[in-house]
Amino acid sequence: LAAGQYFGERALIEQAPRAANVIADGRLKCLVISKDSFEEVLGPLEAIIDEDRKRREKVALSKQLQRESEGLASVKRDDFTPVAMPFSTDYGHFAIATHLSKRDGSKNVYTLKVVSKAKVVELDQTARATGEASIYASLVEQHPY
């Protein structure tokens, strides 16, 4: 989970035992609050979760529409033609690649990061890889060009 994310909401809404475990990968501060106290301060939990879901769905739709507008909605890795590999990491590499758009026939150049999931796990780099993916995703959300 990243800063500002939460867990345990299902147990509060359904008044049921927790459904998952969360294990910290470093120092953290954790808040425990009863449903009544939560709703007294922040309002109905269901409404907050629904707003969060709507926000996530809006972001997902925006990303999907962006991919569709660029002709990348159903593109797979093999649809790219590697041109150069400027550098490698311990668990993957960056590639400069071209893609021929099926939509309008244009040839576009992209920078791809290719990661071996097996290497990430083997080298115990899951947190690092996840962090990098989060940074890349935030860049796309902030600057969709």
C-alpha positions as a LaTeX table, in Angstrom:
\begin{tabular}{lrrr}
\hline
Residue & $x$ (\AA) & $y$ (\AA) & $z$ (\AA) \\
\hline
Leu1 & 0.00 & 0.00 & 0.00 \\
Ala2 & 1.11 & 3.53 & $-0.64$ \\
Ala3 & 0.63 & 6.59 & 1.55 \\
Gly4 & $-3.05$ & 7.41 & 1.96 \\
Gln5 & $-4.27$ & 3.93 & 1.07 \\
Tyr6 & $-6.20$ & 1.80 & 3.50 \\
Phe7 & $-7.21$ & $-1.75$ & 4.37 \\
Gly8 & $-9.74$ & $-3.40$ & 6.63 \\
Glu9 & $-12.75$ & $-1.55$ & 5.24 \\
Arg10 & $-14.64$ & $-4.74$ & 4.39 \\
Ala11 & $-14.51$ & $-5.86$ & 8.02 \\
Leu12 & $-15.97$ & $-2.52$ & 9.11 \\
Ile13 & $-18.73$ & $-2.45$ & 6.51 \\
Glu14 & $-19.77$ & $-6.10$ & 6.84 \\
Gln15 & $-18.97$ & $-6.37$ & 10.56 \\
Ala16 & $-16.95$ & $-9.48$ & 9.70 \\
Pro17 & $-13.46$ & $-10.76$ & 10.52 \\
Arg18 & $-10.65$ & $-9.44$ & 8.37 \\
Ala19 & $-10.22$ & $-11.08$ & 4.97 \\
Ala20 & $-6.50$ & $-10.46$ & 4.38 \\
Asn21 & $-3.19$ & $-9.91$ & 6.11 \\
Val22 & $-1.04$ & $-6.84$ & 5.61 \\
Ile23 & 2.68 & $-7.11$ & 6.34 \\
Ala24 & 4.81 & $-3.99$ & 6.66 \\
Asp25 & 8.00 & $-3.76$ & 4.62 \\
Gly26 & 9.62 & $-1.12$ & 6.82 \\
Arg27 & 8.56 & 1.39 & 9.45 \\
Leu28 & 4.96 & 2.54 & 9.54 \\
Lys29 & 2.31 & 4.19 & 11.64 \\
Cys30 & $-0.99$ & 2.38 & 11.84 \\
Leu31 & $-4.29$ & 3.82 & 13.02 \\
Val32 & $-6.95$ & 1.61 & 14.57 \\
Ile33 & $-10.40$ & 3.13 & 14.84 \\
Ser34 & $-13.90$ & 1.82 & 15.50 \\
Lys35 & $-16.55$ & 2.18 & 12.82 \\
Asp36 & $-18.61$ & 4.52 & 15.03 \\
Ser37 & $-15.61$ & 6.79 & 15.72 \\
Phe38 & $-14.63$ & 6.77 & 12.06 \\
Glu39 & $-18.11$ & 7.75 & 10.89 \\
Glu40 & $-18.45$ & 10.37 & 13.61 \\
Val41 & $-15.35$ & 12.16 & 12.32 \\
Leu42 & $-15.36$ & 11.42 & 8.58 \\
Gly43 & $-18.92$ & 10.41 & 7.73 \\
Pro44 & $-20.30$ & 7.12 & 6.41 \\
Leu45 & $-17.57$ & 4.69 & 5.45 \\
Glu46 & $-19.54$ & 3.36 & 2.49 \\
Ala47 & $-19.71$ & 6.86 & 0.97 \\
Ile48 & $-15.96$ & 7.38 & 1.32 \\
Ile49 & $-15.18$ & 3.99 & $-0.23$ \\
Asp50 & $-17.65$ & 4.66 & $-3.05$ \\
Glu51 & $-16.01$ & 8.03 & $-3.80$ \\
Asp52 & $-12.57$ & 6.37 & $-3.82$ \\
Arg53 & $-13.85$ & 3.66 & $-6.18$ \\
Lys54 & $-15.34$ & 6.31 & $-8.51$ \\
Arg55 & $-12.02$ & 8.20 & $-8.52$ \\
Arg56 & $-10.05$ & 5.02 & $-9.35$ \\
Glu57 & $-12.53$ & 4.08 & $-12.10$ \\
Lys58 & $-12.26$ & 7.60 & $-13.59$ \\
Val59 & $-8.45$ & 7.34 & $-13.66$ \\
Ala60 & $-8.64$ & 3.86 & $-15.23$ \\
Leu61 & $-11.10$ & 5.07 & $-17.89$ \\
Ser62 & $-8.90$ & 8.08 & $-18.64$ \\
Lys63 & $-5.87$ & 5.81 & $-19.11$ \\
Gln64 & $-7.87$ & 3.44 & $-21.33$ \\
Leu65 & $-9.16$ & 6.31 & $-23.49$ \\
Gln66 & $-5.61$ & 7.67 & $-23.77$ \\
Arg67 & $-4.32$ & 4.26 & $-24.91$ \\
Glu68 & $-7.17$ & 3.95 & $-27.39$ \\
Ser69 & $-6.59$ & 7.44 & $-28.78$ \\
Glu70 & $-2.92$ & 6.55 & $-29.30$ \\
Gly71 & $-3.81$ & 3.19 & $-30.88$ \\
Leu72 & $-2.17$ & 1.32 & $-27.98$ \\
Ala73 & $-5.21$ & $-0.28$ & $-26.30$ \\
Ser74 & $-4.44$ & $-3.84$ & $-27.40$ \\
Val75 & $-0.70$ & $-3.57$ & $-28.07$ \\
Lys76 & 1.56 & $-6.34$ & $-26.82$ \\
Arg77 & 5.32 & $-6.34$ & $-26.29$ \\
Asp78 & 5.90 & $-8.27$ & $-29.50$ \\
Asp79 & 4.20 & $-5.46$ & $-31.47$ \\
Phe80 & 7.23 & $-3.24$ & $-30.81$ \\
Thr81 & 10.44 & $-3.41$ & $-32.83$ \\
Pro82 & 13.56 & $-2.84$ & $-30.68$ \\
Val83 & 15.94 & $-0.21$ & $-32.07$ \\
Ala84 & 18.43 & 0.13 & $-29.20$ \\
Met85 & 18.99 & $-0.92$ & $-25.60$ \\
Pro86 & 20.74 & 2.03 & $-23.97$ \\
Phe87 & 21.24 & 0.38 & $-20.57$ \\
Ser88 & 20.32 & $-2.53$ & $-18.33$ \\
Thr89 & 19.40 & $-2.90$ & $-14.69$ \\
Asp90 & 19.90 & $-5.89$ & $-12.40$ \\
Tyr91 & 16.48 & $-7.24$ & $-13.33$ \\
Gly92 & 15.73 & $-5.87$ & $-16.79$ \\
His93 & 16.59 & $-3.27$ & $-19.39$ \\
Phe94 & 15.35 & $-0.16$ & $-21.15$ \\
Ala95 & 14.68 & $-0.32$ & $-24.86$ \\
Ile96 & 14.08 & 2.24 & $-27.55$ \\
Ala97 & 11.47 & 0.69 & $-29.82$ \\
Thr98 & 9.19 & 1.60 & $-32.68$ \\
His99 & 5.56 & 0.68 & $-33.14$ \\
Leu100 & 3.60 & 0.80 & $-36.38$ \\
Ser101 & 0.11 & 2.06 & $-35.58$ \\
Lys102 & $-2.66$ & $-0.15$ & $-36.96$ \\
Arg103 & $-4.98$ & 2.83 & $-36.67$ \\
Asp104 & $-3.25$ & 5.27 & $-39.02$ \\
Gly105 & $-0.03$ & 3.54 & $-40.14$ \\
Ser106 & 2.22 & 6.01 & $-38.34$ \\
Lys107 & 5.51 & 4.83 & $-36.86$ \\
Asn108 & 6.06 & 6.01 & $-33.30$ \\
Val109 & 9.10 & 5.73 & $-31.04$ \\
Tyr110 & 8.77 & 4.64 & $-27.41$ \\
Thr111 & 11.02 & 4.00 & $-24.44$ \\
Leu112 & 10.13 & 0.67 & $-22.83$ \\
Lys113 & 11.24 & $-0.77$ & $-19.55$ \\
Val114 & 11.40 & $-4.56$ & $-19.75$ \\
Val115 & 11.46 & $-6.31$ & $-16.38$ \\
Ser116 & 11.94 & $-9.96$ & $-15.48$ \\
Lys117 & 9.52 & $-10.73$ & $-12.65$ \\
Ala118 & 11.55 & $-13.82$ & $-11.75$ \\
Lys119 & 14.73 & $-11.70$ & $-11.42$ \\
Val120 & 12.91 & $-9.08$ & $-9.35$ \\
Val121 & 11.86 & $-11.78$ & $-6.88$ \\
Glu122 & 15.23 & $-13.57$ & $-6.96$ \\
Leu123 & 17.08 & $-10.32$ & $-6.18$ \\
Asp124 & 14.51 & $-9.28$ & $-3.54$ \\
Gln125 & 13.74 & $-6.09$ & $-5.47$ \\
Thr126 & 9.93 & $-6.20$ & $-5.36$ \\
Ala127 & 9.62 & $-2.99$ & $-3.33$ \\
Arg128 & 12.00 & $-1.16$ & $-5.67$ \\
Ala129 & 10.26 & $-2.38$ & $-8.84$ \\
Thr130 & 6.84 & $-1.55$ & $-7.42$ \\
Gly131 & 8.05 & 1.90 & $-6.41$ \\
Glu132 & 9.43 & 2.57 & $-9.88$ \\
Ala133 & 6.16 & 1.43 & $-11.49$ \\
Ser134 & 4.25 & 3.77 & $-9.18$ \\
Ile135 & 6.49 & 6.70 & $-10.16$ \\
Tyr136 & 6.08 & 5.96 & $-13.88$ \\
Ala137 & 2.29 & 5.69 & $-13.47$ \\
Ser138 & 2.14 & 9.01 & $-11.61$ \\
Leu139 & 4.13 & 10.68 & $-14.39$ \\
Val140 & 1.64 & 9.46 & $-16.97$ \\
Glu141 & $-1.30$ & 10.63 & $-14.82$ \\
Gln142 & 0.23 & 14.09 & $-14.39$ \\
His143 & 1.59 & 14.49 & $-17.93$ \\
Pro144 & $-0.37$ & 12.37 & $-20.43$ \\
Tyr145 & 1.68 & 13.20 & $-23.52$ \\
\hline
\end{tabular}
